[in-house]
């Protein structure tokens, strides 16, 4: 069946099946995610953005680590790509996310969160910052035969990721509303949105370049830090 990042048993089963079928894994792309969704918990009791955007990737990495170590060498290390976001990089946030990203170290799972005051943007930023820190730590722990980097893969407006911000639905009225909202987004934040070809450049660089710095965070290809 399909891997469900909101169900850690599913993540574990998928990881074990991958390890069984592919004893050597040369690259692991941790890309699945949700953004700005309403408050909710997974079947394991985790705040859903924390689980889907971070915990599930961390678990999958741990399960596949032996396979990555078998594939990697000092000359050609295996690579782990953590897909993060500029919402978590604390560098240059756009209009809707000026506050710095931070992790609620005392309660990252937001067990004490009140659904009525839940901040989906802050929860998203927390999980993406965790991805950035996870890549740095993984490179320190597993290098030089396994390296990890994180990145902001740029933004493609016409994807399901933005469904909690941009109206979706069927029919002519929904299509018109969505077109208008997309147009306004592009006027306000045109530099943020890219074609699929443009957006894939940073992940391709991180996956293939010989100049990648272990543990670094990339945005629009150059290492941001």
C-alpha positions in Angstrom: 0.0 0.0 0.0 0.9 3.7 -0.1 3.1 5.2 2.5 1.1 7.4 4.9 3.3 10.0 6.6 0.6 10.6 9.2 0.9 7.0 10.3 4.3 6.0 11.7 3.4 2.3 11.4 3.0 2.9 7.7 6.3 4.8 7.5 8.0 1.9 9.3 6.5 -0.7 7.1 7.4 1.2 3.9 11.0 1.8 5.2 11.4 -1.9 6.0 10.1 -2.9 2.6 12.4 -0.5 0.8 15.4 -1.8 2.8 14.4 -5.4 1.9 14.2 -4.6 -1.8 17.1 -2.2 -2.1 20.0 -3.1 0.2 21.8 0.0 -1.1 20.1 3.4 -1.2 22.2 6.1 -2.8 19.8 9.0 -2.1 16.9 9.6 0.1 14.6 12.6 -0.6 12.5 13.6 2.3 9.9 15.7 0.5 6.3 14.8 1.6 4.6 17.5 3.6 1.5 19.6 4.3 1.3 23.3 4.9 -0.9 25.5 7.1 -3.6 22.9 7.6 -6.1 23.2 10.5 -5.2 21.7 13.8 -5.3 18.0 13.9 -3.5 15.0 15.4 -2.3 11.8 13.7 -3.5 8.4 14.8 -0.3 8.3 17.0 -1.3 11.5 18.7 1.2 13.8 17.1 0.4 17.3 15.9 0.0 16.6 12.2 2.4 19.1 10.7 5.1 18.1 13.2 4.6 14.4 12.3 4.1 14.6 8.5 6.7 17.3 7.9 9.4 16.1 10.2 9.0 13.0 12.5 8.0 10.7 9.6 11.1 11.7 7.6 13.3 11.2 10.7 12.0 7.7 11.2 12.4 6.8 7.5 16.0 8.0 7.6 16.7 5.9 10.7 15.3 2.8 9.1 17.1 3.3 5.8 20.4 4.4 7.4 22.1 1.0 7.0 21.2 1.0 3.3 22.6 4.5 2.9 25.8 3.5 4.7 26.2 0.5 2.4 25.8 2.7 -0.7 28.0 5.6 0.4 31.8 6.0 0.5 34.1 8.9 1.3 34.6 9.6 -2.4 30.9 9.3 -3.3 28.8 9.7 -0.2 25.1 8.7 -0.1 22.9 11.8 0.1 19.9 12.7 2.2 17.9 15.7 1.0 15.6 17.3 3.6 13.0 19.4 1.8 12.5 22.4 4.2 11.2 25.9 3.5 12.1 29.5 3.8 9.4 29.6 6.5 11.9 27.8 8.7 15.2 29.3 7.6 15.2 32.6 9.6 16.8 34.4 6.7 14.5 36.5 4.6 10.8 35.7 5.2 8.1 37.0 2.9 5.3 39.3 3.9 3.1 36.6 5.4 5.9 35.1 7.6 8.0 37.9 9.1 8.3 36.3 12.5 11.4 34.1 13.0 10.8 30.3 13.0 11.4 28.6 16.3 10.9 25.2 17.9 8.8 24.9 21.0 11.4 22.8 22.8 9.3 22.2 25.8 6.4 21.0 23.8 7.2 20.5 20.1 4.2 18.2 19.7 1.9 21.0 20.9 0.2 18.8 23.5 -1.0 21.9 25.3 -2.2 23.6 22.2 -5.7 25.0 22.2 -7.2 24.2 18.8 -9.0 27.6 18.8 -5.7 29.5 19.1 -3.6 27.1 17.0 -1.3 28.9 14.6 -0.8 26.7 11.5 1.9 29.0 10.1 4.0 28.7 13.3 3.5 24.9 13.4 4.6 24.6 9.8 7.7 26.8 10.3 8.7 24.7 13.4 8.6 21.5 11.4 10.6 23.0 8.6 13.2 24.4 10.9 13.5 20.9 12.4 14.2 19.6 8.9 17.1 22.1 8.5 18.6 21.2 11.9 18.1 17.5 11.3 20.2 17.7 8.1 23.0 19.4 9.9 23.0 16.9 12.7 22.8 13.9 10.3 25.9 15.1 8.5 27.8 15.4 11.7 26.7 11.9 12.9 26.9 9.9 9.6 29.5 11.7 7.5 31.6 11.4 5.5 30.0 8.4 3.9 26.5 9.7 4.3 25.8 13.4 4.0 22.6 15.4 4.4 21.5 18.8 3.2 18.3 20.8 3.5 16.8 23.2 1.0 13.9 25.6 0.2 12.9 24.0 -3.1 11.1 27.2 -4.2 7.4 27.6 -4.6 5.1 26.3 -7.3 1.7 28.0 -6.9 -0.4 25.4 -8.7 0.0 22.5 -6.4 -2.1 21.0 -3.7 0.3 22.3 -1.0 -1.4 25.7 -1.1 -5.0 24.3 -0.8 -5.5 25.8 2.7 -4.6 29.3 1.5 -6.1 29.2 -2.0 -9.7 28.2 -2.6 -10.2 24.8 -4.3 -13.3 23.2 -5.6 -15.1 22.4 -8.7 -17.3 24.5 -11.0 -16.8 27.8 -12.8 -17.1 30.0 -9.8 -14.4 28.1 -7.9 -12.1 28.3 -11.0 -12.6 32.0 -11.3 -11.9 32.7 -7.6 -8.8 30.6 -7.6 -7.5 32.4 -10.7 -8.0 35.8 -9.1 -6.3 34.7 -5.9 -3.4 33.3 -7.8 -3.1 36.5 -9.7 -3.0 38.6 -6.5 -0.4 36.3 -5.0 1.8 36.7 -8.1 1.4 40.5 -7.9 2.4 40.7 -4.3 5.0 37.9 -4.2 6.0 37.3 -7.8 9.6 36.5 -6.9 8.3 33.7 -4.7 6.6 31.6 -7.3 8.2 29.5 -10.0 7.6 27.1 -12.8 8.2 23.5 -12.1 11.5 23.7 -14.1 12.7 26.6 -12.0 11.7 25.0 -8.8 13.6 21.7 -9.4 16.9 23.5 -9.9 17.8 23.6 -6.2 16.9 20.0 -5.4 18.9 18.9 -8.6 21.9 20.9 -7.4 21.7 19.3 -4.0 21.3 15.8 -5.4 24.0 16.0 -8.1 26.6 18.7 -7.5 30.0 17.8 -6.4 30.2 21.1 -4.6 27.5 20.4 -2.0 28.5 21.2 1.5 27.4 18.6 4.1 24.8 20.0 6.5 24.3 23.2 4.5 20.9 24.8 3.8 20.3 25.8 0.1 17.9 28.2 -1.4 17.9 29.0 -5.1 21.0 26.8 -5.4 23.7 28.7 -3.5 24.3 27.6 0.0 22.5 30.0 2.2 24.2 28.7 5.4 
